[in-house]
Amino acid sequence: MSGKEEDVLVIHSTREDGGRLRPSDWIERISSTLASFDEDHRLHYARSVQPCIISGEKCLVVARGLADSNPGAFDFIMNFARSNKLKIQEDRRYGERALEA
């Protein structure tokens, strides 16, 4: 992957005003809608939408490529984040420079 497909948006569990969104499991709920079960009956998150912990905070990592592969899902996630005034951070760093998860 290169460029836009690798770029990610990190949606934090905190709002712009510092408060937290309830219910606290919203990240798992959203990421599980695009997840699937494989032969071993284990849930596997989509590469484009994954829960993550960054600096001790639960976050949702969304690949920008989702806007092309599943525009409805991308729009839903971004509208959800904006309407709830969640902090959104762009990250275009790769490899060792990427956000620690």
N, C-alpha and C positions, 0 to 999 in steps of 0.2 A: 504494500500500500504506500501511497505517497500523497503529499499535499492534503487536500480537503478531507480525504477519507481517514487520515490519521489524526487530524485536528480533533480535539475533544472539547466539550463544554463540561465544566464541573459545576453541578448544582448543589449548593451547600444545604445543610439541614437548618441553617439559621436564616432568618429574614434580614432584610436590609437594616431594620431597626434593632437587630441583635436578639430578638425573640426566636423561639423555636416553633416550628409548625407541628400541629397535632392533627391526626394521630402520628405518633413517632415512627410507625412502621410504613409510612408513605413511600419510602425509597424501595423497600422490598415489594410492596404492592405493585408499583409501577414497573420495576425491573422484571418481576415474575410474569407480567402479561406478555412479554416477548421471549420468555424462557421456554425451554422444551425439555422433555424427558428423553433419555436415550435408552439403549438396550438394558443397561444395568439399573434402570428405574430411578436414576438420580437426576435431579434438576440441574440443568446447565443454562446459565445466563447467556443471552445473545452477546456477541462481541461488541455490538453497537450500544448497548444499554446495560450497565453493570453497577451494582452497589459497591461502594468502596469506603475505606476509612483513610482520611488524609489528615495528618497532624491531630489524631484523636477524634476527629469529627466525621460523622456519617455523611456521605455524599453520594450523589448519583452522577456517574460519568456517562456522557452521551456523545457518541461519535458524530461529527458533522455529516458524515456520509449517510447517516440515517435519513437526512432530509431528501436524498435522492432515492434511496432504496425503499423507504417507507414514509413518505411525506405526511401521511395522516398521523402516524405515531409521533413523528418529530414535532409536528405542530401541536399535538395534544400536550406533550411533555413541556414544550416551551411556553405554551399558554398557561399551563398549570403553574409553572415556576414564576412567570411574570405576575399572574393574578394573585399569587400568594406572597409576592414581593420577596422571593428567595434570592440569595446572593448567587450570581452566576459568574463564573470565571472561565475565560478562554485559556487553553493550554495548547501550544504548538511545539512543545519541547519533546524530544524523543530520546530513547535509550537512557543513559545515566542522568540526563538533564530533566527527564520527565518528572512530573509531580510524584512524590513518594506515596505509594498506596499500601 
